[in-house]
């Protein structure tokens, strides 16, 4: 009986040791990939428009939280949401202040500050500032798409 217990403890110990011995993925290059996706997303919003950028960088199951805690779920619904005329001339810029990624490099997140400029119904430019939080998911082709914004 003692031999069985010793054998089981040895197996358990070796199993734990093997898990601890797995080398960690170097996460700095992955963080840079997420920041590059964030920058490309922002540039597209500024050059090709907000609707195209939010559609292009959305994961198929993306969710965005907007006005009064409304959730817009799915890439196609995000496209529909941003098809509103007010977003055709709106401008947005943002700066990530922090980025982190999962240990396996498949997910990441950023947060920072944003500034929206939009014309109200009288044509007056209005500016809104705040904090954003974006969750990114690495796609099978190696690109990054947001799943939450």
C-alpha positions in Angstrom: 0.0 0.0 0.0 2.9 2.4 0.8 4.4 1.7 -2.6 1.1 2.7 -4.3 0.8 5.9 -2.3 4.5 6.8 -3.0 3.9 6.1 -6.7 0.8 8.2 -6.8 2.5 11.1 -5.0 5.5 10.8 -7.3 3.2 11.0 -10.4 1.3 13.9 -8.9 4.5 15.7 -8.1 6.0 15.1 -11.6 2.8 16.3 -13.2 2.9 19.5 -11.3 6.6 20.0 -12.1 5.9 19.5 -15.8 3.2 22.1 -15.8 5.4 24.6 -14.0 8.3 23.9 -16.4 6.2 24.9 -19.5 7.9 28.0 -20.8 5.9 31.2 -21.0 5.1 32.8 -24.3 7.0 36.0 -24.9 4.1 38.4 -24.6 5.7 41.7 -25.7 5.5 41.0 -29.4 1.8 40.0 -28.9 1.1 43.2 -27.1 2.7 45.1 -30.0 0.3 43.2 -32.4 -2.7 44.3 -30.4 -1.4 47.9 -30.3 -0.9 47.8 -34.1 -4.4 46.6 -34.6 -5.7 49.4 -32.3 -3.7 52.0 -34.3 -4.9 50.5 -37.7 -8.4 50.6 -36.4 -8.1 54.3 -35.4 -6.4 55.3 -38.7 -9.2 53.6 -40.7 -11.8 55.4 -38.6 -10.1 58.7 -39.5 -9.5 58.0 -43.1 -12.3 55.7 -44.3 -14.9 56.6 -41.8 -16.3 55.3 -38.5 -18.8 52.9 -40.0 -16.3 51.1 -42.1 -13.7 50.9 -39.4 -16.1 49.6 -36.7 -17.4 47.0 -39.2 -13.9 45.9 -40.5 -12.3 45.4 -37.1 -15.3 43.7 -35.5 -15.2 40.0 -34.7 -18.3 38.2 -36.1 -19.6 38.1 -32.5 -18.5 41.5 -31.4 -20.5 43.6 -28.9 -20.4 47.3 -28.5 -21.9 49.2 -25.5 -23.2 52.6 -26.5 -25.8 55.2 -25.5 -27.5 54.5 -22.2 -25.9 51.1 -21.8 -27.3 49.8 -25.0 -25.6 46.6 -26.3 -25.3 46.2 -30.1 -24.5 42.5 -30.7 -22.9 41.1 -33.8 -20.9 42.5 -36.6 -23.9 43.1 -38.9 -25.8 45.0 -36.2 -22.8 47.1 -35.5 -22.7 48.0 -39.2 -26.4 48.9 -39.1 -25.9 51.0 -35.9 -23.1 53.0 -37.5 -25.1 53.5 -40.8 -27.0 56.3 -39.0 -26.4 59.6 -40.9 -24.9 61.3 -37.8 -21.9 58.9 -38.0 -21.1 59.7 -41.6 -19.5 63.0 -40.7 -18.5 62.2 -37.1 -14.9 62.0 -36.1 -13.2 59.9 -33.4 -9.7 59.6 -32.1 -8.3 57.6 -29.2 -5.1 56.7 -27.4 -4.5 53.4 -25.6 -2.9 53.9 -22.2 -2.6 50.2 -21.4 -2.4 46.9 -23.2 -2.3 43.3 -21.9 -2.7 39.9 -23.4 -3.6 36.4 -22.2 -0.8 34.0 -21.4 -1.6 32.0 -24.6 -1.6 35.1 -26.7 -5.1 34.6 -28.1 -6.9 37.5 -26.4 -5.9 41.0 -25.4 -7.3 44.2 -24.1 -6.6 47.9 -24.2 -8.0 50.9 -22.4 -7.4 54.6 -22.7 -9.1 57.9 -23.6 -11.2 58.9 -26.6 -12.6 62.0 -28.1 -15.7 62.0 -30.4 -16.7 65.0 -32.5 -20.2 65.0 -33.9 -22.5 67.7 -35.3 -25.8 68.1 -33.4 -29.1 68.6 -35.2 -28.4 72.4 -35.5 -25.0 71.7 -37.2 -23.0 72.7 -34.1 -19.9 70.6 -33.5 -20.1 68.8 -30.1 -17.2 67.0 -28.5 -17.5 64.0 -26.1 -14.5 62.7 -24.1 -14.3 59.5 -22.1 -12.5 56.3 -21.4 -12.7 53.2 -23.7 -12.0 49.6 -23.0 -11.6 47.2 -26.0 -11.2 43.4 -25.8 -9.3 41.9 -28.8 -9.4 38.3 -30.1 -6.7 36.8 -32.4 -8.3 35.4 -35.5 -7.4 32.2 -37.3 -5.6 34.2 -40.0 -3.4 36.0 -37.3 -5.3 39.3 -37.4 -6.9 40.9 -34.4 -10.6 41.8 -34.2 -12.4 43.4 -31.3 -15.0 41.4 -29.4 -16.0 44.2 -27.0 -15.8 47.9 -27.3 
